[in-house]
Each structure stands twice: as C-alpha cells, then as structure tokens.
Amino acid sequence: MHNATVAAGSAATSRTTTRYRWVVMGLIFIVYTLAAADRANIGIVLPFVKKEFAMSNTEAGAVVSLFFVGYAVMQIPAGFLVRRLGTRVVFPVFMLLTSLFTGLLGTSGSILAMKLNRLALGIAEAPLPVSMLSTVNRWFPAREKGTAVGLFLAAAKFGPVIVPPLGALIIATLGWQYVFYICAAPGIVFAVLWYVLVVDEPARSRFVSAAEAEHIRDAPSSRPDAAAVAAAPPARRFDRLDRVIRGRPVRLIATARETFRSGNVWGLALGYLMMTGIINVILAWLPTYLTTVKQFSLMNVGFVASAPFVGGVLGNVIGGWFSDRVVGKRRKPTILISAVSTVFMMYALIHAPNEPVTLAILLFLTGFLLNVGYSSFTVYPAGLTTKDAYPLAVSVVNTGGQAGGALFPFLTGLLLDAFSWDAVFLFLAASALVALAVMLLVVEPVETEAAAAG
C-alpha cells in the first residue's frame, strides 16, 4: 500500500506542468533589450559625435549603417553556426563580444575608429537574434509562437525606449562616451546566466517537467475525452481571409538548398528589408531630427525620441497576440496592416507638429502601427520550415532586414545633404508601399484541419 502511494505521488509529480518556457522568454526579453540598447545608443550620441568629429550627414549615416553591414553579412553564417553548435555555445560567446565592442565605441578617437567599432559590433551581435529566435522556435508550441516572437521583438523596441532619456542624462552628467561604457556592462552577466539556465532542447532541461515538454511539442498528454471533443467549439474558418492573403497548406522546407530556392523566404526577406530600413531610420536619425529641425532641448529629445518605441513595444505584443489568437496563426494580416498604415504615418510626419507632447503622441502611434506586423516577419518562416531548417531560413530573412538597416540610414544622410526631411519621409512611405506589394505575393502557410487536430 505504501509503495502504491509513493508510486502514485511520483506519477502525479511527473505530470505537473511547469511553465519554465516563460522564464526563458523573460531572459530573452531582458537580453534583447540590452542588445537593442547597444545598437540604439548611437542615435542619442550622434549629434554630439557629429559635432566632435565634424561629420557631414552622409558620414554620420555611414557610422550608423556600418553596424548593419556587419549585422547583415553575419546573419547567414550565424544561422549555420547555430544549426551546428547550438545556442548554448553560440549565444554566450557572441554576447560577450557584443559587450566588448560596445565599450570600445566609447574609446573612439576618430571617425575611422568609430566606423570600425560599429562594424565589429554588428558582426558580434548578429548571432544573438538568430540564437534567441531558434530558442523561441524550440521552446514554444505553434499556438504560442506569435506571442513569444512579439515579446522578443518588443524587447528590441524596449531598448530604444530606455536609451534616449537615460542617454540624455548620462551625456549631460558624464559625457557621450559613458553611454557606451554603461551599456556594455550588463551583457557579461547575462552571457553567464544564459549558459546556466538555457539548453537547446526543452526536454533536456532540469527545470522542465515532462508535461511541459509535451505541451511544447504540441503532443497530446492523453487520449481526448469524447464528451470534451463533442463539447468543443468548431474550429474557426478563414476562407475569405485566406483567399486575400494566399493562405494554403505548404510542404515544409527541410534543407539548406530548399531554403535558398524558396521564393517565399526571399519575398519575406525583401519585405523585411523595407520595414526594418524604416525602423532603423527612426532609431538612428530621430534624435538628430528633433535637435536640428524641431530645436528641442536635450531632455525633450530624450522624451520624444522614446515615444515611437513605447508604441513599438505595444505594437509587437498586440500584433503577436492578434496573429496567434484572432486570425488562426496567420502572420500576413498584421504585416499588411503595418505596411498600409506606415504609408500614411510617414506622410503625416511631413506635417509634424512642433509641440513636444503632440509630436510624441504622433510618433507613438507611428511606432505602434509600424510594429503591429513587424514580429510576424521572423515567426513567418516557422510555418514554412521544419525546426531544424528554421535557423537558416530566419537568417536569410534577417539578412534582408539588416541589409535595409544598413542601407536606409546611409541613404537618409545622402537625402538630407541633397534635399530635406520631407524627401526622407516620402522615401520611407514609398518603401512601405514596396513592402506591401511584395508581401501580397508571398504565400501564407496554414495548417490543414487534420494537422491542427494532430
């Protein structure tokens, strides 16, 4: 009798469902916030760096863009590294390198040194999002991936929320160099925490119960009860929506060759190029715009420059939830919403008000709408690929995105030297239109009813 009681208790314990995947998600959020701060801090210091080194707008654009050149070039190699070595090895190494080159930016004594350190920072940081997205893909079931990736990309916007006001305070009290020094320090701690707390496969983690591992795999824990099945509401159908967004079942991509030959993957990459380019112009150039055009004080710049990224945090989270829960894990609807609304918001910025609070509200709305669909670009490949093929596919998409991140800030510098900010906003509106046209052609992968049930 005693042995039976112990066995029953052991069985009950083994079926206890942990929620450790959300602890991992919390760590990812903090880490990506730090990484985003490391890349975003250039925006708040750029007016001071331009003045110290007597840079033109084109030279300043090159300093911003060189990060994304390194970031883009390293994306596909990062995908192969993660696929071969796993995130537990790749992530801590490159997190430490990211902290190193962030700190070295503060020691730059010339334009050349600033450019070289920005390029090295981009190379060092490139494997981090691939590692984290691969972790999300392995640690979350399909029904939660949109929400998880929305939180992941919300972290990318939360870094720029923190940096402008904090950076303005640091610059006012210590100098622009200390923005880089202070941003560099936390990454060392979190590189160690990742190695200790996160493994490549959830089932191998000592913090994950068997029930949670089954949940992550979308494996049924027992045969479904007949009464429960009968009482369950019928699955929602999205026939009309699928006709608009080209939703259909697809054969999953499983190899590198198939990845590089997929028109859908390259279409995602081109759409992501346009939308990431727009975001990075706002990230890098907004403080300069507020300083030179709107003539705001340093503290007002810090306040207003954070507004689009507060909106971006909410947009990513709500967009991820919407794609998971409202439109049946379809990712394209939120992307189309972002592309269309961004056209109008860029036109609105041509007539932006000069009052800080009103302009902050407009930028908040811009950031929200721009980011409602932004997270969908990186969760989209999960529906097109197997889990083993996902790191390379998302690396290709990220390569497109970071190519936009490299190109658009540089083009902004050229446009400003030749024309004005009105030309910049019109260029960004046209880019959103291109993203819309491309994404209308990409297939939306949808589950068959049989697959969804199984």
C-alpha positions in Angstrom: 0.0 0.0 0.0 2.8 2.4 0.9 4.6 1.6 -2.3 1.5 2.2 -4.3 1.0 5.6 -2.6 4.6 6.6 -3.4 4.3 5.5 -7.0 1.0 7.4 -7.4 2.7 10.5 -5.9 5.7 10.2 -8.2 3.4 9.8 -11.2 1.4 12.9 -10.1 4.7 14.9 -9.8 5.9 13.8 -13.2 2.6 15.1 -14.7 2.9 18.5 -13.0 3.1 21.1 -15.7 5.9 23.7 -15.2 6.0 26.9 -17.1 9.7 27.3 -17.4 9.5 28.4 -21.1 8.2 31.7 -19.9 11.2 32.1 -17.6 13.3 31.6 -20.7 11.2 34.1 -22.5 11.8 36.6 -19.7 15.5 36.1 -20.0 15.3 36.6 -23.8 13.4 39.8 -23.3 16.0 41.2 -20.9 18.9 40.1 -23.1 17.4 41.5 -26.3 16.6 44.8 -24.6 20.3 45.1 -23.7 21.4 44.1 -27.2 18.9 46.6 -28.7 20.3 49.3 -26.3 23.8 48.5 -27.6 22.8 49.3 -31.2 20.3 52.1 -30.4 22.7 54.2 -28.3 24.3 55.7 -31.4 21.1 57.7 -32.0 21.2 59.8 -28.9 25.0 60.4 -29.1 25.0 61.1 -32.9 24.5 64.9 -32.7 27.5 65.1 -30.2 29.7 62.7 -32.2 28.9 64.7 -35.4 30.0 67.9 -33.7 33.1 66.5 -32.1 34.4 64.8 -35.3 32.9 67.5 -37.7 30.9 64.9 -39.7 28.6 65.5 -42.6 25.2 63.9 -42.6 26.5 61.3 -45.1 29.4 60.4 -42.9 27.1 60.1 -39.9 24.8 57.9 -41.9 27.8 55.7 -42.7 28.7 55.3 -39.0 25.1 54.2 -38.3 24.9 51.9 -41.3 28.2 50.1 -40.8 26.7 48.3 -37.8 24.0 46.9 -40.0 26.5 46.0 -42.8 28.3 43.7 -40.3 25.0 42.5 -38.9 23.6 41.6 -42.4 26.8 39.9 -43.6 27.0 37.7 -40.5 23.3 36.6 -40.5 23.6 33.5 -42.7 26.9 32.4 -41.2 25.2 32.8 -37.8 22.4 30.5 -39.0 24.9 27.8 -39.9 26.7 28.3 -36.5 23.5 27.9 -34.5 22.5 24.9 -36.5 25.9 23.2 -36.0 26.9 24.3 -32.5 23.6 25.1 -30.8 22.5 28.2 -29.0 24.1 27.3 -25.7 27.6 27.7 -27.2 27.0 30.4 -29.7 25.0 32.8 -27.6 27.3 33.4 -24.6 30.4 33.8 -26.8 28.8 36.5 -29.0 27.1 38.2 -26.1 30.5 38.8 -24.6 31.9 40.1 -27.9 28.9 42.4 -28.2 29.7 43.9 -24.7 33.3 44.3 -25.7 32.7 46.3 -28.9 30.0 48.4 -27.3 32.5 49.5 -24.7 35.2 50.1 -27.3 32.9 52.6 -29.1 33.4 54.9 -26.1 37.1 54.9 -26.7 36.8 56.0 -30.3 39.1 59.0 -31.0 38.4 59.4 -34.7 35.7 58.8 -37.4 37.6 55.7 -38.6 37.7 54.2 -35.1 34.0 54.8 -34.7 33.3 53.2 -38.0 35.5 50.1 -37.3 34.0 49.5 -33.9 30.4 49.9 -35.2 31.2 47.3 -38.0 32.7 44.9 -35.4 29.7 45.4 -33.1 27.3 44.4 -36.0 29.3 41.2 -36.6 29.4 40.4 -32.9 25.7 41.0 -32.4 24.4 39.1 -35.5 24.2 35.6 -33.9 22.2 36.8 -30.9 18.8 37.2 -32.6 19.3 34.0 -34.6 20.1 32.2 -31.3 17.1 33.7 -29.5 14.6 33.1 -32.3 15.8 29.5 -32.6 15.3 29.2 -28.9 11.8 30.5 -29.2 11.0 28.2 -32.0 12.2 25.1 -30.0 10.7 26.2 -26.6 7.2 27.3 -27.7 4.4 25.4 -29.4 2.9 26.8 -32.6 -0.1 28.3 -30.8 2.2 30.5 -28.7 5.0 31.4 -31.2 3.4 34.6 -32.4 3.0 35.9 -28.9 6.5 34.8 -28.0 8.1 36.4 -31.0 6.0 39.5 -30.4 7.6 39.7 -26.9 11.0 39.1 -28.4 10.7 42.0 -30.8 9.0 44.2 -28.2 12.4 43.9 -26.4 14.1 45.3 -29.5 11.9 48.4 -29.1 12.2 48.5 -25.3 15.9 49.2 -25.6 15.3 52.3 -27.6 12.7 53.3 -25.0 15.3 53.3 -22.3 18.3 54.7 -24.2 17.1 58.3 -25.2 16.1 59.5 -21.7 18.9 57.6 -19.9 21.4 58.6 -22.6 20.5 62.2 -22.3 21.0 62.1 -18.6 24.4 60.3 -19.0 25.6 62.8 -21.6 24.5 65.8 -19.5 26.4 64.5 -16.4 29.3 62.3 -17.7 29.7 62.8 -21.5 28.7 60.8 -24.6 31.5 58.2 -24.1 29.9 56.9 -20.9 26.7 55.9 -22.8 28.7 53.1 -24.4 30.5 52.1 -21.2 27.3 51.8 -19.2 25.5 49.9 -21.9 28.4 47.4 -22.2 28.5 46.1 -18.6 25.2 44.0 -18.2 25.9 41.8 -21.2 28.7 40.0 -19.3 26.4 38.9 -16.6 23.7 37.7 -18.9 26.1 35.7 -21.1 26.8 33.6 -18.0 23.1 33.3 -17.0 22.2 32.1 -20.4 24.8 29.3 -20.3 23.5 28.2 -16.9 19.7 28.4 -17.5 19.0 27.7 -21.2 19.6 24.4 -23.1 18.9 23.8 -26.7 16.2 21.2 -26.2 13.5 21.9 -23.5 13.1 18.2 -22.7 16.7 18.1 -21.5 16.3 21.0 -19.1 16.1 20.0 -15.4 13.6 22.8 -14.9 11.1 21.5 -17.5 8.5 18.8 -16.5 7.5 16.0 -18.8 4.1 17.6 -19.2 5.6 21.0 -20.2 7.8 19.2 -22.7 4.8 17.5 -24.2 3.0 20.9 -24.4 5.9 22.4 -26.2 5.9 19.6 -28.7 2.1 20.0 -29.1 1.9 16.3 -28.1 -1.4 15.3 -26.5 -0.8 14.1 -22.9 -3.7 11.5 -23.1 -6.5 10.3 -25.4 -9.0 13.1 -25.6 -12.3 12.6 -23.7 -15.2 12.0 -26.1 -17.5 14.4 -24.3 -14.9 17.1 -24.3 -14.4 16.7 -28.0 -18.1 16.9 -28.6 -18.5 20.0 -26.4 -15.5 21.8 -28.1 -16.5 24.7 -30.3 -15.8 24.1 -34.0 -12.6 25.5 -35.4 -12.9 28.9 -36.9 -12.7 29.1 -40.7 -10.9 31.9 -42.5 -11.8 31.0 -46.1 -12.3 34.6 -47.3 -9.2 35.9 -45.5 -7.1 33.0 -46.9 -8.2 34.0 -50.5 -7.0 37.5 -49.9 -3.7 36.6 -48.2 -3.0 33.5 -50.4 -3.3 31.1 -47.4 -2.7 27.5 -48.2 -1.0 24.3 -46.9 2.6 24.1 -47.8 5.3 21.3 -47.9 7.8 22.2 -45.2 11.3 23.3 -46.2 13.8 20.9 -44.7 17.2 21.6 -46.3 19.5 24.5 -47.0 19.0 24.0 -50.7 15.3 24.3 -50.4 15.7 27.4 -48.2 17.8 29.3 -50.7 15.4 28.3 -53.6 12.2 29.4 -51.8 10.6 32.4 -53.3 8.5 32.8 -50.2 11.6 33.1 -48.0 13.2 35.7 -50.3 9.9 37.6 -50.5 9.9 37.8 -46.7 13.5 39.0 -46.8 12.6 41.8 -49.2 9.6 42.9 -47.3 11.6 42.8 -44.1 14.3 44.9 -45.8 11.9 47.7 -46.4 10.2 47.7 -42.9 13.5 47.3 -41.0 15.0 50.1 -43.0 12.2 52.4 -42.0 12.5 51.5 -38.3 16.3 52.0 -38.3 16.0 55.4 -39.8 13.7 56.4 -37.0 16.0 54.7 -34.5 19.2 56.4 -35.7 18.1 59.7 -37.1 15.1 60.8 -34.9 17.2 62.5 -32.2 19.1 64.5 -34.9 15.8 65.5 -36.5 14.4 66.6 -33.1 17.6 68.5 -32.4 18.2 70.2 -35.7 14.7 70.7 -37.2 12.4 70.9 -34.1 15.1 72.6 -32.0 14.1 70.6 -28.9 16.2 70.7 -25.7 18.3 67.6 -24.9 15.8 66.3 -22.3 12.9 66.9 -24.6 14.8 65.0 -27.3 15.2 62.1 -24.8 11.5 62.1 -24.1 10.1 62.4 -27.6 12.7 60.1 -29.2 11.5 57.2 -27.0 7.8 57.6 -28.0 7.8 55.5 -31.2 9.5 52.7 -29.3 7.0 52.7 -26.5 4.4 52.3 -29.3 6.6 49.7 -30.8 6.6 47.6 -27.6 2.8 47.6 -27.5 2.5 47.0 -31.3 4.8 43.9 -31.2 2.9 42.4 -28.2 -0.6 43.1 -29.5 0.4 42.1 -33.1 1.8 38.8 -31.9 -1.3 38.1 -29.8 -3.6 39.0 -32.7 -1.9 36.7 -35.2 -2.0 33.8 -32.7 -5.5 34.2 -31.2 -7.6 36.1 -33.7 -6.6 35.1 -37.2 -5.6 31.5 -36.5 -1.7 31.8 -36.5 -1.8 33.7 -39.8 1.1 36.2 -40.0 0.4 38.2 -43.1 -2.6 40.2 -42.0 -0.6 42.1 -39.4 2.2 42.7 -41.9 -0.3 44.2 -44.4 -1.8 46.4 -41.7 1.7 47.7 -40.8 2.7 48.4 -44.4 -0.5 50.3 -45.3 -0.6 52.4 -42.1 3.1 53.2 -42.4 2.5 54.9 -45.7 0.0 57.3 -44.1 2.1 57.9 -41.0 5.2 58.9 -43.0 3.1 61.4 -44.9 1.7 62.7 -41.5 5.3 63.3 -40.3 5.9 65.7 -43.1 3.4 67.9 -41.4 4.6 67.0 -37.8 3.7 69.5 -35.0 6.4 71.4 -33.2 5.0 70.9 -29.7 6.8 68.0 -27.9 3.8 66.3 -26.3 1.7 66.3 -29.6 4.7 65.1 -31.6 5.3 62.4 -29.1 1.7 61.2 -29.5 2.1 61.1 -33.3 5.4 59.2 -33.0 3.8 56.8 -30.5 1.1 56.0 -33.0 3.6 55.6 -35.8 5.7 53.2 -33.8 2.6 51.2 -32.8 1.3 50.7 -36.3 4.7 50.1 -37.8 5.3 47.3 -35.3 1.9 45.5 -35.2 3.2 43.3 -38.1 6.9 43.5 -37.5 7.2 40.5 -35.3 5.4 38.4 -38.0 8.4 38.5 -40.3 10.5 36.4 -38.1 7.8 34.0 -36.9 6.6 33.5 -40.5 9.4 31.1 -41.5 8.4 28.7 -38.7 5.3 27.9 -40.7 7.3 27.3 -43.9 10.1 25.1 -42.4 11.0 22.3 -40.1 12.5 23.2 -36.8 16.0 22.2 -38.0 15.7 24.3 -41.1 14.3 27.4 -39.3 17.6 28.9 -38.1 18.9 29.2 -41.7 15.5 30.4 -43.1 15.2 33.1 -40.4 18.8 34.1 -41.1 18.0 34.7 -44.7 15.0 36.8 -43.7 17.2 38.7 -41.2 19.8 39.3 -43.8 17.3 41.1 -45.9 16.1 43.1 -42.8 19.6 44.1 -41.8 20.5 45.0 -45.3 17.7 47.5 -45.1 19.0 48.6 -41.7 22.4 49.2 -43.3 21.1 50.9 -46.5 18.4 53.2 -45.3 20.2 55.3 -42.7 23.0 55.9 -45.2 20.5 56.9 -47.9 18.9 59.2 -45.3 22.2 61.0 -44.9 22.5 61.4 -48.7 18.9 62.7 -48.9 19.5 65.2 -46.1 22.7 66.6 -47.7 20.9 66.9 -51.0 17.3 67.7 -50.1 15.4 67.8 -46.8 13.5 65.7 -44.2 10.3 65.9 -46.4 12.2 63.8 -49.0 13.2 61.3 -46.3 9.6 60.8 -45.2 8.4 60.4 -48.8 11.1 57.9 -49.4 10.1 55.9 -46.3 6.4 56.0 -47.4 7.4 54.6 -50.9 9.4 51.9 -49.2 6.3 50.8 -47.2 4.4 50.6 -50.5 7.0 48.3 -51.9 6.8 46.1 -48.8 3.0 45.9 -49.2 3.3 44.9 -52.9 5.9 42.2 -52.2 4.0 40.7 -49.2 0.8 40.4 -51.2 2.7 37.8 -53.4 4.0 35.7 -50.6 2.1 32.5 -49.6 0.6 32.3 -46.1 1.3 28.8 -44.7 -1.9 27.4 -43.0 -2.4 24.1 -41.2 -4.9 21.6 -42.6 -7.6 20.6 -40.2 -6.0 17.2 -39.8 -2.7 18.7 -39.0 -4.2 21.0 -36.5 -6.0 18.2 -34.8 -2.9 16.0 -34.6 
